[in-house]
Amino acid sequence: MNRELEEESGVTAASLRQIGLLIFEFIGEAQLLEVHVFSTDEFSGTVIETEGRLVIQEFFAEQKKDLPVCEENNYL
């Protein structure tokens, strides 16, 4: 996971923990998409944007409470 994180964002995480799993589809498309969501408290490197991808540079802790979370998994 860390290699892909570095390729896509320019940063390397000290450790990653899974905080969610999103399963969704685009309207009119039959294929379900699965996105694994990870979090880290420590990282090194400089955040970059790569072609075709949006990188969110900051996500404030108070916004975390608004994320939909499956309570049985205790990710947050």
C-alpha positions in Angstrom: 0.0 0.0 0.0 2.8 2.4 0.9 4.4 2.1 -2.6 1.1 3.0 -4.3 0.5 5.9 -1.8 3.9 7.3 -2.7 3.4 6.9 -6.5 -0.1 8.5 -6.3 0.6 11.3 -3.8 4.3 11.8 -3.2 4.2 10.9 0.5 5.2 7.8 2.5 3.2 6.9 5.6 5.0 5.7 8.8 2.0 3.3 9.3 -1.4 2.8 7.7 -4.6 1.7 9.3 -7.7 0.8 7.5 -10.6 3.1 8.5 -13.2 2.3 5.9 -14.4 0.5 2.8 -16.6 2.2 0.2 -18.6 0.2 -2.3 -20.4 2.2 -4.9 -21.4 2.4 -8.6 -21.8 5.1 -11.1 -25.3 5.7 -12.4 -25.9 3.7 -15.5 -22.9 1.4 -14.9 -23.4 -2.2 -13.7 -19.9 -2.6 -12.2 -19.5 -2.1 -8.4 -16.4 -0.2 -7.4 -14.6 -0.9 -4.1 -12.3 1.7 -2.4 -10.3 0.9 0.7 -9.8 4.0 2.9 -6.7 4.3 5.1 -5.4 6.8 7.6 -2.0 7.8 9.0 -0.8 10.2 11.7 2.7 10.5 10.4 4.1 10.8 6.9 7.1 12.2 5.0 7.5 13.7 1.6 5.7 16.5 -0.2 2.1 16.0 -1.4 1.8 16.2 -5.2 -1.1 16.0 -7.6 -0.7 13.3 -10.3 -2.4 13.4 -13.7 -6.1 12.5 -13.5 -6.1 12.3 -9.7 -7.1 14.8 -7.0 -5.1 14.8 -3.8 -6.6 16.3 -0.7 -3.8 18.0 1.2 -5.5 18.5 4.5 -8.3 16.8 6.3 -9.2 18.2 9.7 -9.9 16.0 12.6 -13.3 17.6 13.3 -14.5 16.6 9.8 -13.8 12.9 10.7 -17.0 12.7 12.6 -19.0 13.4 9.5 -17.7 10.3 7.6 -20.1 7.4 7.3 -18.6 4.6 9.4 -19.6 1.0 10.0 -19.6 1.0 13.8 -19.1 -2.8 14.0 -15.7 -2.4 12.5 -14.5 0.3 14.8 -12.3 1.9 12.2 -12.7 5.5 13.6 
